[in-house]
Amino acid sequence: MSMTDSQLFNTACDAMKKAYAPYSECYVGAALVCDDGSVYTGCNIENAAFTPGICAERTAISKAVSEGKRRFTKIMVVGGKDGVIKGTFPPCGVCRQVLREFCDDDFEVMFGVSEDNIEHHTMKEILPFSFSSKDM
């Protein structure tokens, strides 16, 4: 059974609550859907040295890939200062490139503001002129 956008939004919000963000106070959660319907969540995890930190999207992908998953259909991303969603929180450039490694142009990327306010985009829209394994 596949999740509705509303359920996926709530799953990402639950993941956001687990974020470790003592420096930026920006909490981000992601819910990644695999082609078999399984869902992997992630939250951002900051570090005092900054560069060892990892975003929610890459946490979700890392969890899925480490469990043998390689094909994904969509991801929901939510976030906000102090854990309060006040607008969209799109993936950073590094996360977009990591998503591109596993996802085709039509992969769905959703930015959730509320259950009733979800933006729908494709991988091609959020990362035009991308570089992937097809370019090798």
C-alpha positions, -999 to 999 in steps of 0.1 A, spaced: 0 0 0 15 34 -10 14 64 13 -6 94 5 12 128 3 -4 137 36 10 105 53 44 111 37 43 147 50 36 135 85 63 109 83 88 135 73 76 158 101 82 129 126 117 125 112 123 163 115 116 161 153 147 138 156 171 163 140 203 173 158 207 209 150 223 228 179 242 253 157 218 264 130 186 254 149 172 244 115 155 211 117 149 190 85 132 157 80 129 136 49 108 105 39 122 86 9 99 62 -9 115 31 -26 101 15 -57 88 -14 -36 68 10 -14 92 9 16 99 42 33 132 54 48 134 85 69 162 109 77 170 140 97 198 164 96 227 158 120 250 187 126 286 187 139 307 214 155 332 210 127 304 217 102 316 196 72 310 162 89 273 171 92 247 153 70 214 165 57 181 147 61 179 137 25 213 121 25 206 103 58 175 88 43 193 77 11 222 63 32 198 43 53 180 29 22 212 21 3 228 4 33 198 -19 33 202 -27 -3 177 -4 -19 187 14 -51 155 25 -68 134 54 -54 102 70 -66 98 101 -45 110 121 -14 92 145 9 113 172 26 102 194 54 121 218 76 122 250 95 139 271 122 134 257 157 115 228 141 86 250 130 77 247 93 71 282 78 79 276 42 95 251 18 129 237 26 144 223 -6 174 200 -7 208 216 -9 231 212 -39 250 182 -24 217 164 -16 204 171 -52 235 155 -66 233 125 -43 196 120 -52 206 122 -89 230 93 -84 200 70 -78 171 89 -94 159 95 -129 146 128 -143 110 120 -133 118 112 -96 93 133 -76 107 158 -50 81 173 -27 85 202 -4 59 202 24 46 232 43 15 215 56 -7 185 47 -26 207 24 4 227 10 28 204 -8 49 215 -38 56 188 -64 87 189 -85 108 165 -106 145 157 -103 150 174 -137 133 206 -124 154 209 -92 187 199 -109 187 210 -146 217 201 -167 227 175 -141 256 151 -143 248 114 -138 262 79 -145 246 83 -180 272 110 -187 301 87 -180 
